[in-house]
Amino acid sequence: MAKPVPRLTPAEIQRVIATAWDDRPPFNAVLMAHGLNEGQLVALLRRVLTPNAFRTWSVRARGR
């Protein structure tokens, strides 16, 4: 079972989303920079993004 997403402030959530959408850094850099594992990042994005935005992000993330 995945660890729960740590409590993040709205500003921290916005930084995580912005970093996850950015194509330049490798995916693992996003995870390490924000202290999240892959399951936590996916759970966070699934919770805060619209369903369409999450699907778009997941397709982009698979291409990395």
Buried (B, 14 or more C-beta within 10 A) or exposed (E): EEEEBEEBEEEEBEBBBEBBBEEEEEEEEBBEEBEBEEBBBBBBBEEBBEEEEBEEBBEEBEEE
